[in-house]
Amino acid sequence: MSYRFERYGKTRFWALLCGEELVAVVVYKRGAVELVRRLQAGS
């Protein structure tokens, strides 16, 4: 699986996506990076 993160609309939040599926919305980009790292480590 490949995860990616991008801005969530025109907000300060970040969306974590797996393909086109929304997995999570986080406040900080650093949090999105950490979540991707942990999800990939668990796979």
URGIBEL-V292552 format. One record per residue. N is the residue number from 0. SS is DSSP state (A for helix, B for strand, O for the rest). Layout:
BEGIN
[[N	SS] [N	SS]]
END
This chain:
BEGIN
[[0	O] [1	O] [2	B] [3	B] [4	B] [5	B] [6	B] [7	O] [8	O] [9	O] [10	O] [11	O] [12	O] [13	B] [14	B] [15	B] [16	B] [17	B] [18	O] [19	O] [20	B] [21	B] [22	B] [23	B] [24	B] [25	B] [26	O] [27	O] [28	A] [29	A] [30	A] [31	A] [32	A] [33	A] [34	A] [35	A] [36	A] [37	A] [38	A] [39	A] [40	A] [41	A] [42	O]]
END
